């Protein structure tokens, strides 16, 4: 398991911020084997599609060179002719390869990591010029060992498969002496194309394995220590202690506003000790009664105290108080399922109020 310099283990999965910062720095899981496979595969396709034209050009160049060897007189002018002809030949044959393969290399690279400009990745890093750091990373880390083992396995596997595929081809090549130059070139290009297709299948397995490994390695490298996660949360979301104080202050202010609305309530329904819910209903209104305050335990006792001080009736109903507390928030209308029970309470309260008014009169 990876460790930091201070000895802490990297046990936590990377956060979105760390992954985003890594992308900004140009860090992303990328397999060079996949790039090589893409170049190799499309190179074979080009050879396969243009094998006729390529074989004709190679045959023409071969005939031109070898047909006059017996009477060849070397001089500067002749060397210039051969140099120009050879250069034009290679430009004609190889230029399409290079153009297509450069495009393929870019496309495969973007396909793995996506298109994202990373100015930070282009900035020079003078720490990379530190020879001690480079020496340590090359000789005192596991990465060079792993890369060496990967390359050794790749060479062995590709070499063994190549030997197995080419052994019969080499034995059959003795029959080429009976063929003409164009036929020899056609034979060679056809067999090379077939050989490369078979090797590409082997390389596909290697590239797939390396892609999975690079994903795993990047995920492991990006892991964080518990302290790093805490520091990042503190930086992005604020200090938990400060957030706690702010939340506590907000709750206190909300509670203060709620207590100020208790005197306006028509009735406070109690549990009687654990819950208290203050309800207000405007006569003639089409809406349902609203919860203007609610609380449990200590807050419930405070609501009842304020209600008594301001002459708001208290009505004890254990089930109704519990149901209102759980199903309603402050400022919300009561649910339809509680209409009947609340209506009976309000009717009783309003009846008492009317009696009081008549007795006063």
Secondary structure, 3 states (H helix, E strand, C coil): CCECCCCCECCECCCHHHHHHHHHCCCCCCCHHHHHHHHHHHHHHHHHHCHHHHHHHHHHHHHHHHCCCCCCCCCHHHHHHHHHHHHHHHHHHHHHHHHHHHHHHHHHHHHHHCCCCCHHHHCCCHHHHCHHHHHHHHHCCHHHHHHHHHHHHHHHHHHHHHHHHHHHHHHHHHHHHHCCHHHHHHHHHHHHHHHHHHHHHHHHHHHHHHHHHHHHHHHHHHCECHHHHHHHHHHHHCCHHHHHHHHHHHHHHHHHHHHHHHCCCCEEEECCCCEEEEEECCCCCCCCCEEEEEEECHHHHHHHHHHHHCCCEEEECHHHHHHHHHHCCCCCECCHHHHHHHHHHHHHHHHHHHHHHHHHC
